[in-house]
Amino acid sequence: MALNERFHELTLEDVIGDRFGRYSKYIIQDRAIPDARDGLKPVQRRILYAMYREGNTHDKPFRKSAKTVGNVIGNYHPHGDSSVYEAMVRLSQDWKARYPLIEMHGNNGSIDGDPPAAMRYTEARLSPLAIEMLKDIDKQTVDFVPNFDDQDVEPTVLPAKLPNLLVNGATGISAGYATDIPPHNLLEVLDGILMRLDNPDCTVDDLMTVIKGPDFPTGAIIEGIDGIKKAYETGRGKIMIRSKATIEPIRGGKEQIVITEIPYDVNKAQLVKKIDEMRFDKRLEGIADVRDESDRTVGLRIVIELKKDVDGEAILNYLYKNTDLQITYNFNMIAIHNRRPTMMTLPLMLDAYIDHQKDVVTRRTKFDLQKAKDRLHIVEGLIKALSILDDVIQAIRSSKDKKDAKNNLQVKFKFTEQQSEAIVNLQLYRLTNTDITQLQKEHEELQKTTERLSKILSSEKELIKVIKKEIQELRKQFAEPRRSTIQAEIKEIKVSFDVLIPSEDVVVTVTKDGYVKRTSLRSYAASSPEDFAMKESDYLLFENTLNTQDGLLIFTNKGNYIYQPVHELPEIRWKDLGQHISSIVPIEEGEKVIGAVGVENFDDEKLLILTASKLGQVKLSKLNEFQVSRYSKPIKSMNLKNGDEMIYANLVTLGKEIILTSYLSYTVRFNLDEIPVTGIKTGGVKGINLKDGDMLAAVNIIDENSGEDVIVVTHRGAIKRMKISEIEQTGRAKRGLVILKELKKSPHRVFHVSIVKQEDTVLMATNKQVQESIAVEDLALADRYSNGSLKFDVKNDGDLLFVKILHPEKEEHQG
């Protein structure tokens, strides 16, 4: 052979692609995904067939599992013994399989996730239902193929009178495909098949009058009929599985939650451990003790003992929401149908089973018919022989040997090869009158049998009758009541924080440099405002009295917000420095806090969050969109363009007016209703049309109670007071009016703008710790073209650090 014929030049992509394609095809078709006809993966089918071949059935004694595993590996499944044993164990676990196909003696694992005993210790045999999977396999009902070493044959599918794919479900992961089919109740599935046989065009709605939904071996409560219907119609759907729990009173005026059924595929030991960790970590204050009282007499029983005067319903709801006491189950009903992975709907599953049964019954009938015809032929020969018995005996006696006798019978009396063989093998006692009568009776019965079997083969109606009769027998023998309860709607769980978090009013503070804390009212009352601990260049951005059951939203210049329940904020004395936000939630380098909002009720439809950016974008979003259950990192609240940053965030309601002021003193005033309400990840709309080099410097909301005057502070340390009416309404996205006089030399630029009342005081501070307080009423009213009066010499006193408006009733910072 020439060298170039032995080697092919191929690219690595082609080789990898081809090999992975072959591997994927193998693991999809022949490993991880079940067949739609018998609901089994190859390893499961081989285990059942090997046990059947060895006579390891339910009516015989148990046999060592290791013997079966060795037999499966040696004859059919050349893989690791552990994978075969694990598959065998799963088929026997009554908390995993709704109808176990294998009975096992010994430790076959537990719902707590304990491993089974080694295969040398356990014993197994087929269950009665598994026999229904294998019945008539010896009657050429299914195709057989050579095994891996061509020494034996194995079935490509089992006859499967049991609709195993639906009743036991399936789970598996292969390349590009995964399957999750939940188990169902056998009685319901058989009724569904009978309905489908009577009416092949019945809809999912019709079928759901008998097949109510999944029926898990662990029971529990299934919520969401819409999800079940969607899954039956499309192959995909979502349901909730909730534990069955009751709240019982116990001595001392206390209550306990008793859980008797848990969701499918949930590890009980881990569930109990998680609930106990919540108690230990004091994340759930109301729990006194958690015990697993399950045993073989009472069954599954988890007891959660509560402290005195704790509402059991609220604790249970919290556990449903935060543990595996309630889980989401996602249908993904993929099976191998016509040698291809197919998304199976309920009608398609039932049709695959019915078509398979039609094929199996037809093949079995052909086998039985041929057998009956063969026997009828022989019986007819024997009857004929007995009617001319003397001549037959004479012919046999005159023959040299058996072969010659057979030839003589065929030539003289026109017997066939099979008939002559039966005659020469006839025992003398068969020549009695009784036997002739029995032969005639057998002949009659065989004729009836052949007629009946021929009728089945020639009529679809008769074939369906046979299938229906066998389903009725199966139904009568193995029907069991449903274990899972189905509820139409998914109940919304409302967690009451009153029970879980002690209600306490605290003072919450956030500083410009990002230090946050909550302080008890006692510590706050025992200190003066000046005692508040912070760094020299820092100042308070937010200070408010909130409840521990409230939430805090902290906004940053990168367009993000940080969600923090107040009860999770660090509790620190008024006189001690707060904790930096970066130690609670990881933030980017250069990300700074620009504002904070305390929220008592996220469900208030009227409340909106207004955000604004340096480049003049403004946005309104519904407050309820800011409530999240996972808050371990900053969440996007405004989509910013390159070079832009967020400068403002606050709570607002519609119907008010907004004033936007730029660095170059351009000001627009318009109604908040002009800003569309959009989702939190959007970029908003243009609020002010900025000149090149300009940026948004201040945002103010005109409230009924906010006052009538505007205070403008410039970066040169000047302040002026003017009437709001000086700023006319211009509408959104306009250039606006100028509110400072433009100077050719050292022009004033906007540092701060606030809306104030007559009785307020303005506190101004520089980075050199120089402060000045000015009463609003002491400032003369000026017009738009004034630059106000200078209060600082920034060269000597330092640049402005912050401006704060002090109200007589409380101190509140707005810029």
JONOR-V528064 format. One record per run of one state. SS is the DSSP state (H for helix, E for strand, L for the rest). FROM is the first residue (numbers start at 1). TO is the last residue. Records with the same first field share a line. If there is no record, write none. Layout:
SS=FROM-TO + FROM-TO
//
This chain:
L=1-2 + 7-11 + 33-34 + 36-41 + 54-62 + 76-80 + 91-101 + 106-122 + 127-127 + 135-136 + 140-143 + 147-152 + 156-163 + 168-169 + 174-177 + 182-185 + 199-203 + 208-220 + 224-224 + 235-235 + 243-243 + 262-267 + 281-286 + 293-294 + 296-298 + 300-301 + 307-311 + 323-325 + 333-333 + 338-339 + 344-345 + 388-388 + 398-401 + 414-416 + 425-427 + 432-432 + 459-459 + 479-484 + 488-496 + 501-504 + 512-514 + 526-528 + 532-539 + 548-550 + 557-559 + 569-570 + 572-578 + 584-585 + 587-592 + 600-607 + 614-616 + 627-632 + 634-634 + 637-645 + 653-656 + 663-665 + 675-676 + 678-684 + 687-687 + 689-695 + 703-708 + 715-717 + 727-733 + 735-736 + 739-749 + 757-760 + 767-770 + 779-780 + 782-788 + 791-793 + 798-799 + 807-810 + 812-815
H=3-6 + 12-32 + 42-53 + 65-75 + 81-90 + 128-134 + 137-139 + 164-167 + 186-198 + 204-207 + 225-234 + 251-253 + 268-280 + 312-322 + 346-387 + 389-397 + 402-413 + 417-424 + 428-431 + 433-458 + 460-478 + 497-500 + 521-525 + 529-531 + 566-568 + 581-583 + 623-626 + 672-674 + 724-726 + 776-778 + 794-797
E=35-35 + 63-64 + 102-105 + 123-126 + 144-146 + 153-155 + 170-173 + 178-181 + 221-223 + 236-242 + 244-250 + 254-261 + 287-292 + 295-295 + 299-299 + 302-306 + 326-332 + 334-337 + 340-343 + 485-487 + 505-511 + 515-520 + 540-547 + 551-556 + 560-565 + 571-571 + 579-580 + 586-586 + 593-599 + 608-613 + 617-622 + 633-633 + 635-636 + 646-652 + 657-662 + 666-671 + 677-677 + 685-686 + 688-688 + 696-702 + 709-714 + 718-723 + 734-734 + 737-738 + 750-756 + 761-766 + 771-775 + 781-781 + 789-790 + 800-806 + 811-811
//
